[in-house]
Amino acid sequence: MSSNYTKIFSGNSLLGNRIIAELKEAGIEAVVKNQGESARLAGFGNTMTGHIDLEVHQDELEKAMVIVNACTQEV
């Protein structure tokens, strides 16, 4: 099964949320995967607090990576 989405970031949710805001400003919608929150909501233990993955559609990958690189270099 192939996906049209590519992971562009994996890490701290604070930085991830900043990247999400910058992507939205550029008109790019990111898919946010938060395994820790999903586990918590399902009633399981949560070992990945504050960790998220971001994915974008392959058509927007180049533009999104410029934003991710700019955000991660400033930290």
C-alpha angles and dihedrals in degrees: 000000000000126000130212089214129086128199110245101171139021120178148057115020093222092060089038091056090051090052090049090053092049091047092051090050088055091049096255121132114209126203108231119209116191109178093178094055091044090053092048092050090049090053098253129126116277117225099157101063112168097010122122139170122216125203132183134191113272091241089065098038099107094047091046094050091055088057094045092049092049092050095046094046092056092058 
